[in-house]
């Protein structure tokens, strides 16, 4: 039995708290220490955690409950499945994307992030994802490498709308 479970609507505030833990760990100017965004995100996240994403299957979050703080979460892994036009290596075009993995600093090195990732990867497989993408910090790279992730040679660019 896994330590991780699928996040439920009542976990939404804690999921957002852990997402901020991840954001703070990246030390990005303008993002670190910001929490005002969470109130606006909370209703939609609750809806998505309840399966209100249309087909009930393109978003999932897996969490581990804190053994030290009742009602709190210790770790999180969240992701989506997206459709992209198929390629020779992935004709179905189903791509998993991990966008948030976080563990409370006082709960690290207990296997919680791995348990969440194992569940999330299983969820991607169930949905037919041909591959999974993520962006990592140097500290998290060994975890993802141990799960089989490799460096992607494709460059990434961003446009903020």
N, C-alpha and C positions, 0 to 999 in steps of 0.2 A: 504494500500500500504506500502510495506517495505521500510525502509531507504536504504537497501542494494540492490546492483545490481550485475550481473555477470561481472567479470573483463574482459576487452577487451585488445587486443594487445597493444594499446596505453597506457595502465595502467602499463605495465611491469616494467618500471623503478621505479615507485612508489611502486609496489608490492615488489620488491627487497629491496627498502628502508625500508618498514615496516617489512619485514622479518628480516632485520638487527636490527630493534628496538626490535623485539622479542628475537633474539639471544643475544643482549646486556643485556636484562633484566635477562637473565639466568646467567650472569657473569661467563662464562666458559673460563678458560685460553686458549689462542690461537684462540678464536672465537670472543671475545668482541672487538669491534672497528675495525674489519676487513671489508674492502669494496672492495679490489682488485678483489675478486672473482666475483663481480657483472657483470663486462664487459663480462666475459666468459659465464655467465648464461643467460644474456639478450636475445640473439637471439633464444635460445631454448625455453625460457619462452614465448616470443612473439609468436612463432609457436604453442606452446601448448594452449595459450590463444585464438588463432585463430581456434582451433579445430584440429590442426595438430597432433593429438595423435593416429593416426591409425583408431580407430573406433569412434572417436569423442565423447567419453564418459567416459574415466577413470580418468580425472583430471578436477577440477574446482576450481575457486577462486571467492569469493564474497567480495565486497568492499563497503565502505561508503565514499562518497566524503567529503572532509573537508569543513565545512561551513565558515571557516575563511580564507582559502588560496585557491584561484581558481587554478584548475589544480592539486591540491594535494589530496591525500587520507588520511582519518582519521583512517580507520580500515580495517582489512583484516581477512578472514578465508579461508584457502585453504586445499584441501584434494584430495585423490585418492580413487578409488574403485579397489580392487584387487580380483583375484580369488584364493581361496585356496580350497583344497579338502574338501568336505562337512563333517559335523559332525552331530551327532544326534540333536543338538540344532540349527544347521544351514545347512540343507541338500544342499542348493544351493551353498554354499561356497563363497558368495559375501560379502566382508568385506570392510567397509569404514575406512579410516584412516585420521584423522585430523593431519596435520603436521605443520601448521603455523597459529597462531592467534595472531594478534597484534593490538594495538591501540596506536596512538601517545600519549605521556604523557599529552599533553595539551588538549586532546579530550576525556579523560577517564571519566567514570561515567555518560555517556549520552546514554547508551544502544546500542552503535555502534557494539561492539563485539557480543552482543546477536543477533542483527539483522543479522549480517553476518553468525553467527552459525545457526540461524533458517533457513536461505536460504540453507546453506550447508547441514544441516540435511534433508531438503526436497529433495534436489538433490540426497542424498544417498538413500532415500526411493524410489524415482523414478527409480533408477537403481537396485533395489532389494537387497540392502545390508541387511544382516541379523543382523548385529551389527556393531558398530563403535568403533574404538580404538583411544586413544590419550594419550599423556603424558602431565602432567600439572605441573605448578609451584604452590607453596602454595597460592600465591596471586590469581591465577585464579581458584583454586579448587571450591570456592563457585558458580561461574558462571556455571561450568560444572555440579555440583551437582544439581543446580536448573533446568538444562535441562534434568536431569534424569540419568546422568552418575554415576556409582558406581566404587569403587576400584576393580581392577582386581587382583586376587590372583596369576596369572601366573607370574613367574619371567622372566625377560628380560635379554638377553645377547647380545653382539655386537662383530663383527669381522670387522675390517677396512681392506679393500682390496686395 
